[in-house]
């Protein structure tokens, strides 16, 4: 009986070799296919090509690594967070949220003050995917960002984190976050909470958004 991972690698192997192809479009296509195949055996060769001379290829490789989601890729994948091309940075920041792990988280938090709004917004969204409280301080700090979109993404991620911690932790965190939100008196944050309440698909997300909205109002009174 053929092992499924071995069979996938047999298919992926030819595409790995295409990462060295002369044609840019072929290298891009190879990265796309490897991401869809999702084999952890392709993580190492993908990481080795993160320095491809073409930014479109680097972006596709980052996206592929995000789809595979191997935390061991985090240490190397954080390096292009300071790539000279914003499109590559954005793909890296997004992929790190799916890759997870300590190195990915640290890299994202360290880059949370990036000069580009689109990068800060992507980082804020990615930080909500780690499923624990470590990004809380960074996200709370991002509630003071000059960009409405960054503040909105940070709000959504805070709600996501609150929805994935224990009830005791959730109570403590709500009080911490509420103080920051109340001090802001930011209509964007309020609008984000209302949007979650009205359109959220998960009951615990709507519940936490409601609590934050109510407590923020009480805090301001």
N, C-alpha and C positions, 0 to 999 in steps of 0.2 A: 504494500500500500504506500502510495507516494505522500510524503509529508507536505501539508499545505504551504508552509513557509518556504520549503525547498522548491516547490512548484512555482511559487510567486517569484522567487529569486531567479529561477531559470528564465522567466519572462523578462524580469527587470534587468538582467545582466547586459543585454544588448543595448538597452536605453542608457545604462550607466556609461557605456563606451561612447555613446553619442554626446555625452557632456563635454567631450574633447573635440567634437566636430568643428570644422572650420566655419560652417554656416551658423550665424546667430540664431536663425529661426529653428534650426535643428536642435541646438542646445536648449532653447526655450521649450520646444516640444518635449524633449527628453525629460526636463525637470517637471513639466506638467504631468506626464505619464507616471513618473516615479512617485509623485505625490498622490496620485489616484490609486496606485498599487498599494501604497501604505506599508511596504516592507521595511522593518527596522534594519535589515541588512543593507539598505541603501542610504542610511543616515551618514555613515562615514564618507562615502564618495561624494555625497551632496555637500557635506561640510567642507571637503577639500576643494570644492569649486565655488565657494562663496566669494572668492576674489576674482571671479570671471571679469574680464575687461569691459563687458557690456552690462550696463545697469539693468536692462530689461531681463537679462539672464539671472543676475543676482537676485532680482525681485522674485522671479519664478522659483528659484531655489529656496529662498526663505519661505515662500508660500507652501512649497512642497514639504519642507521640514515641519511646518505648522500642522499640515494635514496628517503627517505621520505621528506627531505628538510624542516623541521620545524625549523625556527629561534630560537624558544624557547629552542632548544636542545643545542645551542651554548655554553652557560655558563658552562655546565657540560662536553660537548664533548671536550672542549679545554684542559681539565686536562690530558688526555693521550698523549698530544703532547710531553711529556717528558717520555713516556713509555720506559722501558728498552729494548724493542724489536723494531728494526727499522721498521719492517713490520707493526706493529701496528701504529707507528708514521706516516708512509706514508699514511695508510688508513684514519687516523684521519685528516691529513692535506688536503687530497683530499676531504673528506666528508664535511669539514668546508666550502669549496668553494661553495658547493651546499646548505648547510644549510643557509648560509648568516647571516646577522644581525651584530649588533655592537660588541657583545662579540666574535663571530667567527672571525671577522676582526681584532680586537685587539689582540686576541690570535695568529693569524697567523703572524701579523707584529712583535710581540714580539719574535717569534721563528724564524725569518728570517735569523738569524745568526747561526742556528743549525750547529753542527760539521759535520753532514752527508750530503754529496752532494745530495743524492736522496731526502732528506727531504727539503732542500733549493729549489731544482728544483720543487718539488710538491707544495711548498708554493708559489713560483713565479707564477706557473700556476693558482693556486686557487685564488690568489689576483686579477687576471684579470676578475673574474666572479662577482665582486661586483657591477659593473655598475656605479661607481662614482669615484671621484678623490681622495678619502681618501688614497688609497694605493700608490699613485704616488711617494711620497718621498721614501718609502721603496723600490719600484721597481727600481727607478733611482739609489738608493744605491746598488742594486743587480747587476747593470751593471758593477760593479767593482769586482764581485766575481771571484775567481780563476778558477772556473769551466766554461768551454765553454757551457755546457748544461744549467747551471743556468742562464747565461747571455742570452742565446737564449730564454729560457722560459720567462725571465723578459721582453725581447723585444716584444715577442708576446703578453704578457699581457698589456703592455703599448699601443700597437696598438689597442687592444680590448677596453681599457678604452677610448682612443681618439675617437673611433668609436661610443661611447655611450654618449658623452657629447655634449653640445651646440656648435655651430660654434664659438662663441666668446671664450668660454673656450678652445676649441680645438686649436685655434690660439695661445693663451697664453701658453698652455701646450706644444705645439710643440716647441716653442722657448726655453722653459725651458729644455725639454728633449734633443733637438738638441745640446745645449751647452755641456751637459754631454757626449753625444755620440761622438761628435767631439773631445773632450778632450781624449777620450779613444783610438781613431784610431784603433778600434778593428775589424778585418776582420770577426769575428763571428757575430757581430751585423749587419754588412753590408750584410753578407750572409743570415741572418734571414730576413732582410727587402726585399732582392731580392726574397727570397722564397715566402714571402707573396704576393709580386707583381705578381709573375708568377703563383702561385698556389692558392691564396686566393679565396674563394668562394663568398665573399661579396665585392661589389664595394667600399664601404666606407673604408673597411680595406685596400684594394689595394691603394686607394687614399691617405690615411694617411701614409702608408709605403713609397709611392713615395715621398710625401712631406718631410718626415724625411730624406730620402736618399739624396734628392736634397739639402735640407738645411744643412745637415751635410757636404756635399761636399763644399758648399759655405763657411761655417764656417771655414773649414780647409784651404781655399785658402788665 
